[in-house]
Amino acid sequence: MKLVYFFILTGLYYSYGQQSNFSEIDFKKADSVAQSYKGASLDNLPLLVYDLTGGFTTDVEKFRAMYTWVCTNIENDYGAYIRTSNKRKKLSKDREGFLEWNQSFTPKVFEKLLATKKTACTGYAYLIKEMANLSGLQCKIIDGYGRTATLNLNKDSNANHSWNAILLQNKWYLCDATWSAGLIVVEKDGPRFKSQYADGYFLADPKLFIKNHYPLDGTWALLESIPSFSQFIAGPVVYKEAFSAEIIPTAPHQMQLEIVKNKLVTFEMNAPSLVTKEQLSLLLVHNGATKEIQPEITINNNTYTLKHRFEQAGSFDVHLRYKDAIVATYVVKVKRK
């Protein structure tokens, strides 16, 4: 089993935040500046950083301009990700060999990134850190595990993802430029990158971020307590749409549920008060057929409880739906007795 190290949170690590802390700031100007330098060269990184940040007085707007630029100008290199994953697997039992390879690997990734504007998660995180540091901001690369609907993890999985922590106004914030930049779509000619900016991963709520980002160093979860790695990989799949809507699935804690027929199952989530009952539903997929269910819903402050009674035996993929988007997925196996 992988060793995951945990540390007691002290000092600044208790002081963390999320994008809503800056609700008084309109990021349109920062995004507009990033757009105005679309296609700019990486040959002179200090100059690019100055161009992106020179017109701002707040650190968060400076960081926003750089982050948006990276996410809308750097392409996710799926081939590089596969090659990196394969190398990590080969060295999974050779710690010294892995550390030696990893130390020499990042500069090579960055060199290729500068030349091609293509990279995998390591390159995104490294570029964000370099640009932030050049602007006078403190930024960290966080290594760990990323979990998606198509990426299954187990207790022996290797670390497969990197993201960043940024210090703004004496608080640490989390962000993932790789996942903000877009997604990999599979076509007849093979997988390709589709640019599609996702704002939800910018200064995300740590309580939501931990649902699909698990740091090797538990300090950088930015939470007073975090789930075990086993609990992390057993949890529901949480999608980027949950980040956009700021919806945090809180129960059940595990994705796979086993119940008996006619049992009532309760799903819970924390959501902004602007979310209404009419905007929430369940999508049940059973034997290839999809059915939308309007469950019994109660709201207590920002806690939304959805209840549904399973009256038919079988296996159901249960998708929690907000408006037209799926935010989380569970699997419910219903036994006759």
Secondary structure as UniProt FT lines:
FT   HELIX           11..14
FT   HELIX           19..22
FT   TURN            23..24
FT   HELIX           28..36
FT   TURN            37..39
FT   TURN            43..44
FT   HELIX           45..53
FT   TURN            54..55
FT   HELIX           59..73
FT   STRAND          75..76
FT   HELIX           78..90
FT   TURN            91..93
FT   HELIX           95..116
FT   STRAND          118..119
FT   HELIX           121..134
FT   TURN            135..136
FT   STRAND          139..146
FT   TURN            149..150
FT   TURN            155..156
FT   STRAND          161..168
FT   TURN            169..170
FT   STRAND          171..175
FT   HELIX           177..181
FT   STRAND          182..187
FT   TURN            188..189
FT   STRAND          190..195
FT   HELIX           199..201
FT   HELIX           206..209
FT   TURN            210..212
FT   STRAND          213..215
FT   HELIX           218..221
FT   HELIX           229..234
FT   STRAND          237..238
FT   HELIX           240..245
FT   STRAND          248..251
FT   STRAND          256..260
FT   TURN            261..262
FT   STRAND          263..270
FT   TURN            273..274
FT   HELIX           277..279
FT   STRAND          280..286
FT   TURN            287..288
FT   STRAND          289..293
FT   STRAND          296..300
FT   TURN            301..302
FT   STRAND          303..310
FT   STRAND          314..322
FT   TURN            323..324
FT   STRAND          325..335
//
